[in-house]
Amino acid sequence: MQTSHAMLMIFRDIYKHFLQLIISIMHHHFKKSILRIGMLCAAVCVGTLMSCNDKKGADLENNPLMTESTLPFGAPDFSKIKAEHYLPAIKAGIEEQRKAIKSIVENKDSATFENTILAYEKSGVLLDRVTSIFFALTSADKTPEIEKAEDEAIPLLTAFENEVSFNQPFFERVKYVYDHEYNQLKGEDKKLLEETYKGFVRSGALLPADKKKRMEEINNRIAKLQQDFGNMLPKSTNEAAVWVDKKEDLAGLSEADIAQCKKDAESRDKKSPYCLVITNTTQQPILTNLENRALREKVYNASIHRADGTNDFNTLPLVVEIAKLRAEKAELMGYKNYAAYSLDNTMAKNTAQVDAFLKQLISAYKPKADEETKAIEEYARKTQGTDFQLQPYDRFFYSAKMKKEKFNFSEDEVKPYFNIDSVLVNGVFYAAHRVYGISFKERTDLPTYHKDMKVFDVLDKDGKQLALFYVDYFRRPTKRGGAWMSSFAKQSKLRNQLPIIYNVCNYAKAPEGKPTLLSWDEVTTMFHEFGHALHGMLSNCEYNTLSGTAVTRDFVEMPSQFNEFFAVVPEVFANYAKHYKTQQPMPKELKEKMLNSITFHSAYALGENLAATCLDLAWHQLASNQIPTADKALAFETKALTDIGLLNPQIPPRYSTSYFNHVWGGGYAAGYYSYLWSEVLAANIADYFESHGALKPEVGQAFRDKVLSRGNTGDLMQMFCDFTGLKAPDAKALLKARGL
């Protein structure tokens, strides 16, 4: 989570964490008045409970959020913070920020970088602190009390966002500095001025009064719709769980998986002895081993219909209204559509660049995808008969069988070698130590918002403290799906603040007394999210607005995707892939089978991503008068995929329209392409590391100095080129890395 005025125009489009972020992540900036956090939303909900909470928290003197924590580095003191503290502290933070801006505006001296831009950057500390903590919980531990507080907080923040965005006297001072000092400033000062000015412009500061008024209305409405979407989607996903009465119906699952199904049933309403939980993506990993075809179909249908009105949940009315309002917003700003508006502030710059990039990938992907589908269906017919028609819920099952025959390998064979603790300490941390010289020491004296969390000191090669790092890895009903990185505090030399970073995932926790064993995909997810964490922890910037992951969406995923590279570096792999009982390393033969199988049937993963990406762009390249009605939304999805040549029942979008949280609840509207775009950058950087020494400290230090530590302080393409020596990203590296 970042803080920068640049987020004023992104706030409406973000639901953190991201991400991700991100987010993924959700991993962008958000400033003073507004937040960019994993999930940002808005719905008005005023009731008796909130009134009571307001009274309980009204005594600001006893509110632990009102002053910086006395814990190391200002770490949140969750032993003192209660749900009722957030709303009063957010209101106080808004008021403090309002007064700071008023002081800047009323300054009788001519506007300067020092008395306007820097003064603004120094303000908002309280609001940043409170919202960074609060929105961590709205994503990772949304209790009913937190949800109610969020319902009231977001409209307040949205209104304040509009207040700042359209404060004409304030903007006139910012513009005066931009017009008179921009060419004289250097380095971070120049970049801070540029980001602040452009943030106001992209928010509509140059619009005439009538259009500003309409922009405010749009902002408020989108905020509420995103809140509604963000509240409905996790509920619909939880409700879509498939209940199973008999253990024999779970044939094919391992005993560990069956135990997890039983545990998931017990943690819910226990309608039946076993529960198959629906994950956030279209395809469900459990279909890989589930032998019961009728049950596979039931699980798949529960996934794709979780929020399209087939059951009690329908996000499509929200989706089409968000799309229409975004299109209108872009038109107010003088753009053809929302995609053009959004991409203007990215590395890609425009839709033509992105379309050309995607077409290059689609042309390489489609023949491979058709070959894969034909091969899987022919394989299934050997046992199911010549008239067997492969369905999307069959694909993972038969593909896995083919993989096992081809490589004599299954995921269950490798899981015992991926103990979560070993992957973290002996893999993720070990690689970071070898490459960047940093080390990690667990500490148990800092309170957390959930008992499953762990906290680590992050120490530089000279022993100096760099950051605090929190991990929250296990799924629970109060946590949204996915995995992301964000921060309780961002690095800033101006604020004398070390970064306090966290990673959140959704791994199934093993029963008490047993180790949590990960799949290979979960291993790479841990490395991925830690790449984002490194981007935040190794930041070395003057300004909070520019530090850490405060970069464009199509660059922010690069450090995380690149960090997956270290999961397969031989020395790193050997250090963490050890059997949880014997501590023996994974046998060479098994390792080779697993690694050789990674790109087996790899067209699927690229295809589902391409389909989701093109779906996102199709929605956001419509004019406001072209947005379909809710009852036509799925028909539009079908037509959009047909037009681009990606309508393939065998390879559905990774996210369908009705549950595409990145786009309708998160910060990736017209930006989901960023994952593929960043993957190209990551593959190019991985190639550089591989050819110059994957674990060589001097290579890691160069990457740290030229990229990871710099945040958004310079031109991002130039950073990439300076490190790799390339003149431009080479997309062929992505196809090579995916075995295509």
JOQUI-V809771 format. One record per residue. N is the residue number from 1. SS is DSSP state (2 for helix, 1 for strand, 0 for the rest). PHI is phi in degrees with one decimal (999 if undefined). D_CENTER is the distance of its C-alpha to the mean C-alpha in whole Angstrom. Layout:
# JOQUI-V809771
N;SS;PHI;D_CENTER / N;SS;PHI;D_CENTER
This chain:
# JOQUI-V809771
1;0;999;11 / 2;0;-110.6;13 / 3;0;-130.8;17 / 4;0;-167.2;18 / 5;2;-62.7;20 / 6;2;-56.1;18 / 7;2;-79.2;16 / 8;2;-57.3;19 / 9;0;-89.2;18 / 10;0;-99.0;15 / 11;2;-48.7;15 / 12;2;-62.0;16 / 13;2;-91.9;13 / 14;0;-119.1;10 / 15;0;-106.9;10 / 16;0;999;6 / 17;0;999;4 / 18;0;999;3 / 19;0;-100.5;2 / 20;0;-60.1;2 / 21;0;999;3 / 22;1;-157.0;2 / 23;0;26.2;1 / 24;0;35.2;2 / 25;1;-160.7;2 / 26;0;-55.5;3 / 27;0;-145.5;6 / 28;0;-128.9;9 / 29;0;-96.1;13 / 30;0;-163.4;15 / 31;0;-121.8;18 / 32;0;13.4;21 / 33;0;-73.1;22 / 34;0;-137.8;18 / 35;0;-119.1;15 / 36;0;-122.7;11 / 37;0;-138.6;9 / 38;0;-44.9;7 / 39;0;-131.9;9 / 40;0;-125.4;12 / 41;0;-153.7;15 / 42;0;-159.3;19 / 43;0;-151.5;22 / 44;0;-83.4;25 / 45;0;-146.4;27 / 46;0;-115.2;30 / 47;0;-146.9;32 / 48;2;-60.4;34 / 49;2;-61.9;31 / 50;2;-65.5;30 / 51;2;-62.5;33 / 52;2;-65.0;34 / 53;2;-61.3;31 / 54;2;-59.8;31 / 55;2;-68.2;35 / 56;2;-61.5;34 / 57;0;-92.6;31 / 58;0;-65.5;34 / 59;0;-78.0;35 / 60;2;-65.2;33 / 61;2;-64.0;35 / 62;2;-101.2;34 / 63;0;-88.4;31 / 64;0;-65.3;29 / 65;0;-81.2;26 / 66;0;-75.9;29 / 67;0;-126.6;29 / 68;0;-61.9;27 / 69;0;-58.9;27 / 70;0;-86.2;30 / 71;0;-70.8;28 / 72;2;-51.0;27 / 73;2;62.8;25 / 74;2;75.5;25 / 75;0;-58.1;23 / 76;0;-59.2;22 / 77;0;-95.6;25 / 78;0;-70.0;24 / 79;0;-73.6;27 / 80;0;-111.8;28 / 81;0;-77.7;26 / 82;0;-121.1;26 / 83;2;-56.2;24 / 84;2;-73.7;27 / 85;2;-80.5;27 / 86;2;-67.3;24 / 87;2;-61.2;25 / 88;2;-60.6;28 / 89;2;-69.3;26 / 90;2;-63.9;24 / 91;2;-61.1;27 / 92;2;-66.2;29 / 93;2;-65.7;26 / 94;2;-62.2;26 / 95;2;-64.4;30 / 96;2;-62.9;30 / 97;2;-66.4;28 / 98;2;-60.2;30 / 99;2;-65.0;33 / 100;2;-63.8;32 / 101;2;-67.9;31 / 102;2;-59.8;34 / 103;2;-63.9;36 / 104;2;-64.7;35 / 105;2;-64.7;36 / 106;0;-84.9;39 / 107;0;-62.5;40 / 108;0;-75.4;43 / 109;0;-74.2;43 / 110;0;-59.8;41 / 111;0;-65.6;38 / 112;0;-134.5;36 / 113;2;-57.2;33 / 114;2;-67.2;34 / 115;2;-90.1;35 / 116;2;-124.0;33 / 117;2;-69.2;29 / 118;2;-69.4;30 / 119;2;-62.7;31 / 120;2;-65.4;28 / 121;2;-63.1;25 / 122;2;-76.2;27 / 123;0;-87.0;27 / 124;0;80.2;24 / 125;2;-62.3;24 / 126;2;-62.6;25 / 127;2;-62.6;22 / 128;2;-58.9;19 / 129;2;-62.0;20 / 130;2;-67.5;21 / 131;2;-69.7;17 / 132;2;-61.4;15 / 133;2;-73.5;17 / 134;2;-60.6;17 / 135;2;-76.3;13 / 136;2;-62.4;12 / 137;2;-76.1;15 / 138;2;-64.2;14 / 139;2;-91.8;11 / 140;2;-104.6;12 / 141;0;-152.6;16 / 142;0;-81.0;17 / 143;0;-74.1;21 / 144;2;-55.7;23 / 145;2;-66.5;24 / 146;2;-67.4;21 / 147;2;-62.7;20 / 148;2;-66.3;23 / 149;2;-63.7;23 / 150;2;-63.6;19 / 151;2;-57.2;22 / 152;2;-90.4;24 / 153;2;-70.7;22 / 154;2;-64.9;20 / 155;2;-59.1;23 / 156;2;-63.1;24 / 157;2;-69.6;21 / 158;2;-64.6;21 / 159;2;-63.1;25 / 160;2;-69.5;25 / 161;2;-57.7;22 / 162;2;-62.3;25 / 163;2;-58.6;28 / 164;2;-73.8;27 / 165;2;-56.6;26 / 166;0;-110.3;29 / 167;0;-79.7;31 / 168;2;-62.1;33 / 169;2;-61.8;35 / 170;2;-65.8;32 / 171;2;-62.6;31 / 172;2;-62.1;35 / 173;2;-67.9;35 / 174;2;-60.7;31 / 175;2;-64.9;33 / 176;2;-60.8;36 / 177;2;-63.1;34 / 178;2;-61.7;32 / 179;2;-70.6;36 / 180;2;-108.4;38 / 181;2;-121.4;36 / 182;0;-54.3;33 / 183;0;-73.2;35 / 184;0;-91.1;37 / 185;0;-81.0;34 / 186;0;-135.3;32 / 187;2;55.8;29 / 188;2;-65.4;26 / 189;2;-61.3;29 / 190;2;-65.5;29 / 191;2;-67.1;25 / 192;2;-62.6;25 / 193;2;-62.5;27 / 194;2;-60.7;26 / 195;2;-65.6;22 / 196;2;-65.7;24 / 197;2;-62.6;26 / 198;2;-65.5;24 / 199;2;-61.6;22 / 200;2;-64.2;25 / 201;2;-61.6;26 / 202;2;-69.2;23 / 203;2;-82.9;23 / 204;0;108.6;26 / 205;0;-63.4;29 / 206;0;-92.4;31 / 207;0;-74.0;32 / 208;0;-69.0;35 / 209;2;-57.1;35 / 210;2;-65.0;35 / 211;2;-74.2;32 / 212;2;-62.0;30 / 213;2;-62.0;31 / 214;2;-65.7;30 / 215;2;-61.7;27 / 216;2;-59.6;27 / 217;2;-61.5;27 / 218;2;-63.6;24 / 219;2;-57.8;22 / 220;2;-63.8;23 / 221;2;-68.8;23 / 222;2;-61.2;20 / 223;2;-59.2;19 / 224;2;-67.9;21 / 225;2;-64.2;20 / 226;2;-67.3;16 / 227;2;-63.4;17 / 228;2;-61.5;19 / 229;2;-62.4;16 / 230;2;-65.2;14 / 231;2;-80.3;17 / 232;2;-75.4;19 / 233;2;-61.9;16 / 234;2;-62.3;15 / 235;2;-66.7;19 / 236;2;-67.3;20 / 237;2;-67.9;18 / 238;2;-62.9;20 / 239;2;-70.3;23 / 240;0;-76.1;23 / 241;0;-50.9;23 / 242;1;-101.7;26 / 243;1;-96.5;29 / 244;1;-129.0;32 / 245;0;-87.2;35 / 246;0;-114.9;37 / 247;2;-61.4;36 / 248;2;-64.1;37 / 249;2;-70.4;35 / 250;2;-96.1;32 / 251;0;-52.0;34 / 252;0;104.0;32 / 253;0;-78.2;30 / 254;0;-73.0;30 / 255;2;-59.3;32 / 256;2;-65.0;29 / 257;2;-66.9;27 / 258;2;-65.4;29 / 259;2;-62.5;29 / 260;2;-67.3;26 / 261;2;-62.2;27 / 262;2;-67.2;29 / 263;2;-64.0;27 / 264;2;-64.1;25 / 265;2;-65.3;28 / 266;2;-68.0;29 / 267;2;-81.6;26 / 268;0;-108.8;26 / 269;0;-85.2;29 / 270;0;52.9;31 / 271;0;-67.8;32 / 272;0;-144.4;33 / 273;0;-65.3;33 / 274;1;-130.8;30 / 275;1;-135.2;27 / 276;1;-99.3;24 / 277;0;-77.9;21 / 278;0;-87.6;19 / 279;0;-89.3;15 / 280;0;-76.8;12 / 281;0;-87.7;14 / 282;0;-65.1;17 / 283;0;-73.2;19 / 284;0;-110.5;19 / 285;2;-54.2;20 / 286;2;-66.5;23 / 287;2;-69.1;25 / 288;2;-61.4;25 / 289;0;-115.6;28 / 290;0;-73.9;29 / 291;0;-77.8;33 / 292;0;-70.5;34 / 293;2;-63.5;33 / 294;2;-63.0;33 / 295;2;-72.7;31 / 296;2;-60.1;28 / 297;2;-62.1;29 / 298;2;-63.5;29 / 299;2;-64.6;25 / 300;2;-61.3;24 / 301;2;-64.7;25 / 302;2;-61.9;24 / 303;2;-68.8;20 / 304;2;-74.4;21 / 305;0;-107.4;23 / 306;0;-60.5;21 / 307;0;-142.3;21 / 308;1;-106.3;23 / 309;0;93.5;26 / 310;0;-65.0;28 / 311;0;-113.3;27 / 312;0;-83.0;27 / 313;0;-119.3;24 / 314;1;-144.4;23 / 315;0;-87.9;20 / 316;2;-62.1;22 / 317;2;-59.8;24 / 318;2;-67.9;21 / 319;2;-58.3;19 / 320;2;-68.6;23 / 321;2;-71.0;23 / 322;2;-59.9;20 / 323;2;-59.9;20 / 324;2;-65.7;24 / 325;2;-68.6;23 / 326;2;-63.9;21 / 327;2;-62.0;23 / 328;2;-64.3;26 / 329;2;-58.7;24 / 330;2;-62.0;24 / 331;2;-65.4;28 / 332;2;-59.4;28 / 333;0;-84.4;27 / 334;0;90.8;29 / 335;0;-103.2;27 / 336;0;-66.4;27 / 337;0;-158.7;24 / 338;2;-67.5;21 / 339;2;-61.1;19 / 340;2;-62.6;22 / 341;2;-63.4;21 / 342;2;-67.5;18 / 343;2;-73.0;18 / 344;0;-61.8;21 / 345;0;-113.7;19 / 346;0;-133.3;17 / 347;0;-64.7;18 / 348;0;-67.5;19 / 349;0;78.6;21 / 350;0;-155.0;22 / 351;2;-67.0;22 / 352;2;-61.3;25 / 353;2;-63.5;23 / 354;2;-68.2;20 / 355;2;-60.2;23 / 356;2;-64.8;25 / 357;2;-61.5;22 / 358;2;-69.4;21 / 359;2;-62.9;25 / 360;2;-61.4;26 / 361;2;-72.3;23 / 362;2;-62.2;24 / 363;2;-64.5;28 / 364;2;-77.9;27 / 365;2;-79.8;25 / 366;2;-58.7;28 / 367;2;-60.7;31 / 368;2;-64.6;29 / 369;2;-63.9;27 / 370;2;-63.6;31 / 371;2;-62.3;32 / 372;2;-61.7;30 / 373;2;-59.9;30 / 374;2;-61.0;34 / 375;2;-65.3;34 / 376;2;-67.8;32 / 377;2;-65.5;35 / 378;2;-63.0;38 / 379;2;-64.2;37 / 380;2;-62.9;36 / 381;2;-67.4;40 / 382;2;-61.7;41 / 383;2;-111.0;41 / 384;2;-104.6;40 / 385;0;103.4;43 / 386;0;-69.9;43 / 387;0;-95.3;42 / 388;0;-65.9;39 / 389;0;-106.8;36 / 390;0;-65.0;33 / 391;0;-114.0;30 / 392;2;-58.8;26 / 393;2;-79.9;27 / 394;2;-93.9;29 / 395;2;-58.8;27 / 396;2;-61.1;25 / 397;2;-63.9;28 / 398;2;-78.6;31 / 399;2;-61.0;28 / 400;2;-64.5;28 / 401;2;-64.9;32 / 402;2;-61.9;32 / 403;2;-61.2;30 / 404;2;-63.5;32 / 405;2;-68.9;36 / 406;2;-68.9;35 / 407;2;-109.0;33 / 408;0;52.1;35 / 409;0;-151.6;31 / 410;0;-137.8;29 / 411;2;-57.3;26 / 412;2;-63.9;28 / 413;2;-70.5;30 / 414;2;-94.1;27 / 415;2;-53.2;25 / 416;0;-59.7;28 / 417;0;-93.7;27 / 418;0;-118.5;24 / 419;1;-66.2;24 / 420;2;-54.5;21 / 421;2;-68.0;23 / 422;2;-69.5;24 / 423;2;-59.6;21 / 424;2;-68.2;20 / 425;2;-78.1;23 / 426;2;-90.0;25 / 427;2;-113.3;22 / 428;2;-59.9;19 / 429;2;-68.8;21 / 430;2;-61.7;24 / 431;2;-60.7;23 / 432;2;-63.6;21 / 433;2;-67.2;25 / 434;2;-67.5;27 / 435;2;-86.3;25 / 436;2;-111.7;24 / 437;0;79.3;27 / 438;0;-92.5;25 / 439;1;-134.0;25 / 440;1;-132.1;24 / 441;1;-133.5;26 / 442;1;-69.1;25 / 443;1;-130.1;27 / 444;0;-114.7;27 / 445;0;-92.9;29 / 446;0;-100.6;26 / 447;0;-69.0;25 / 448;0;-127.7;21 / 449;0;-82.0;20 / 450;0;-148.1;21 / 451;0;-65.1;23 / 452;0;-78.1;21 / 453;0;-78.0;19 / 454;1;-127.1;21 / 455;1;-129.5;21 / 456;1;-132.6;22 / 457;1;-74.5;24 / 458;1;-112.5;23 / 459;1;-113.6;26 / 460;0;-79.2;27 / 461;0;-62.8;29 / 462;0;-92.3;32 / 463;0;87.8;31 / 464;0;-75.0;30 / 465;1;-68.7;27 / 466;1;-103.3;23 / 467;1;-167.6;21 / 468;1;-111.4;20 / 469;1;-131.6;17 / 470;1;-106.8;16 / 471;1;-124.9;15 / 472;1;-136.9;15 / 473;1;-99.4;15 / 474;1;-101.8;17 / 475;0;-75.3;16 / 476;0;-161.1;18 / 477;0;-60.1;19 / 478;0;-86.1;17 / 479;0;-109.2;14 / 480;0;-71.3;11 / 481;0;-72.6;10 / 482;0;98.1;8 / 483;0;-144.4;7 / 484;1;-159.9;5 / 485;1;-126.2;7 / 486;1;-159.8;9 / 487;1;-142.5;13 / 488;1;-82.0;16 / 489;1;-156.9;17 / 490;0;-92.1;17 / 491;0;-68.1;19 / 492;1;-160.5;22 / 493;0;-69.5;26 / 494;0;-59.7;27 / 495;0;-89.5;26 / 496;0;55.4;27 / 497;1;-115.8;24 / 498;0;-81.2;22 / 499;1;-71.3;18 / 500;1;-120.1;17 / 501;1;-110.4;14 / 502;1;-137.6;12 / 503;1;-114.6;10 / 504;1;-128.0;10 / 505;1;-133.5;11 / 506;1;-134.0;13 / 507;1;-79.6;16 / 508;0;-76.5;19 / 509;0;-79.0;21 / 510;0;-67.3;25 / 511;0;-56.3;28 / 512;0;-50.3;30 / 513;0;89.3;31 / 514;0;-115.3;30 / 515;0;-76.3;27 / 516;0;-84.7;24 / 517;1;-107.6;23 / 518;0;-104.0;20 / 519;0;-80.7;20 / 520;2;-63.1;20 / 521;2;-61.0;16 / 522;2;-69.7;15 / 523;2;-62.5;17 / 524;2;-67.7;15 / 525;2;-62.3;12 / 526;2;-63.6;13 / 527;2;-63.2;14 / 528;2;-59.4;11 / 529;2;-64.2;9 / 530;2;-70.1;12 / 531;2;-62.2;12 / 532;2;-62.0;10 / 533;2;-60.0;12 / 534;2;-61.5;15 / 535;2;-59.5;14 / 536;2;-80.5;14 / 537;2;-72.4;17 / 538;0;-91.8;19 / 539;0;-59.0;19 / 540;0;-141.3;22 / 541;0;-120.9;23 / 542;0;-74.4;25 / 543;0;-110.3;23 / 544;2;-55.0;20 / 545;2;-59.7;19 / 546;2;-103.9;19 / 547;0;-83.8;18 / 548;0;60.5;15 / 549;0;-90.0;12 / 550;0;-79.0;13 / 551;0;-120.0;13 / 552;0;-65.5;13 / 553;2;-59.1;10 / 554;2;-87.1;12 / 555;2;-120.6;13 / 556;2;-64.1;10 / 557;0;-82.9;9 / 558;2;-63.6;13 / 559;2;-59.6;13 / 560;2;-74.2;11 / 561;2;-67.8;12 / 562;2;-64.5;16 / 563;2;-64.9;15 / 564;2;-61.4;16 / 565;2;-54.7;19 / 566;2;-72.6;20 / 567;2;-62.8;20 / 568;0;-109.2;23 / 569;0;-61.9;25 / 570;2;-49.9;28 / 571;2;-65.3;29 / 572;2;-69.2;26 / 573;2;-57.3;26 / 574;2;-63.2;29 / 575;2;-79.4;28 / 576;2;-113.6;26 / 577;0;-83.6;27 / 578;1;-127.3;30 / 579;0;-61.1;31 / 580;0;-65.7;30 / 581;0;-92.1;34 / 582;0;-95.7;36 / 583;0;64.7;34 / 584;0;-79.8;35 / 585;1;-66.4;33 / 586;0;-58.7;31 / 587;0;-54.9;35 / 588;2;-55.3;35 / 589;2;-64.0;35 / 590;2;-66.3;32 / 591;2;-60.1;30 / 592;2;-64.7;31 / 593;2;-61.8;31 / 594;2;-64.4;27 / 595;2;-66.5;26 / 596;2;-67.8;29 / 597;2;-85.6;27 / 598;0;-58.2;23 / 599;0;-93.9;24 / 600;0;-66.8;26 / 601;0;53.9;26 / 602;0;-77.1;23 / 603;2;-62.2;23 / 604;2;-58.6;22 / 605;2;-60.6;18 / 606;2;-68.9;18 / 607;2;-64.2;20 / 608;2;-66.3;18 / 609;2;-70.6;15 / 610;2;-60.3;18 / 611;2;-63.8;19 / 612;2;-64.3;15 / 613;2;-60.5;15 / 614;2;-69.0;19 / 615;2;-64.9;18 / 616;2;-56.6;16 / 617;2;-67.1;18 / 618;2;-61.3;21 / 619;2;-61.0;20 / 620;2;-93.9;20 / 621;0;-102.4;23 / 622;0;-87.4;25 / 623;0;-75.6;27 / 624;2;-60.1;27 / 625;2;-86.1;31 / 626;2;-107.5;29 / 627;0;-67.1;27 / 628;0;-71.6;28 / 629;0;-76.2;29 / 630;2;-57.9;27 / 631;2;-72.4;29 / 632;2;-107.8;29 / 633;2;-62.7;25 / 634;2;-71.1;25 / 635;2;-66.1;28 / 636;2;-62.7;26 / 637;2;-56.9;23 / 638;2;-61.1;26 / 639;2;-65.6;28 / 640;2;-62.0;25 / 641;2;-70.8;24 / 642;2;-64.3;28 / 643;2;-62.0;28 / 644;2;-90.9;26 / 645;0;82.5;28 / 646;0;-119.9;25 / 647;0;-77.4;26 / 648;0;-141.0;26 / 649;0;-55.0;27 / 650;0;-75.4;26 / 651;0;-131.1;23 / 652;0;-70.5;21 / 653;0;-57.1;18 / 654;0;-56.5;15 / 655;0;-133.5;14 / 656;0;-84.6;17 / 657;2;-51.2;18 / 658;2;-72.3;18 / 659;2;-131.4;15 / 660;0;-88.6;12 / 661;2;-64.6;10 / 662;2;-53.3;8 / 663;2;-92.4;11 / 664;2;-95.6;13 / 665;0;-119.4;11 / 666;0;-111.3;8 / 667;0;-100.1;8 / 668;0;-111.7;9 / 669;0;-61.7;13 / 670;0;57.3;15 / 671;0;-135.9;12 / 672;0;-68.0;11 / 673;0;-56.6;13 / 674;2;-55.3;11 / 675;2;-63.4;10 / 676;2;-72.9;14 / 677;2;-60.5;15 / 678;2;-67.4;13 / 679;2;-64.6;15 / 680;2;-62.9;18 / 681;2;-58.2;18 / 682;2;-63.8;17 / 683;2;-64.9;20 / 684;2;-63.9;22 / 685;2;-69.0;21 / 686;2;-61.3;22 / 687;2;-60.3;25 / 688;2;-63.5;26 / 689;2;-60.1;25 / 690;2;-63.0;27 / 691;2;-81.3;30 / 692;2;-108.0;30 / 693;0;117.0;30 / 694;0;-56.6;27 / 695;0;-113.1;27 / 696;0;-71.9;30 / 697;2;-57.4;29 / 698;2;-67.5;30 / 699;2;-70.5;27 / 700;2;-61.1;25 / 701;2;-65.6;26 / 702;2;-64.2;26 / 703;2;-65.9;23 / 704;2;-62.2;22 / 705;2;-69.8;25 / 706;2;-88.7;24 / 707;2;-130.9;20 / 708;2;-62.1;18 / 709;0;-83.5;20 / 710;0;-96.2;20 / 711;0;53.5;17 / 712;0;-109.6;18 / 713;0;-86.8;22 / 714;0;-150.0;23 / 715;0;-70.2;23 / 716;2;-69.2;20 / 717;2;-63.5;22 / 718;2;-66.5;25 / 719;2;-57.8;23 / 720;2;-60.5;22 / 721;2;-67.3;25 / 722;2;-61.5;27 / 723;2;-79.4;25 / 724;2;-80.8;26 / 725;0;81.7;29 / 726;0;-81.3;28 / 727;0;-84.6;29 / 728;0;-161.8;26 / 729;0;-61.4;23 / 730;0;-110.4;25 / 731;0;-66.8;23 / 732;2;-61.1;25 / 733;2;-64.2;24 / 734;2;-66.6;21 / 735;2;-63.0;23 / 736;2;-64.7;25 / 737;2;-64.0;22 / 738;0;-91.5;22 / 739;0;72.6;26 / 740;0;-111.7;26
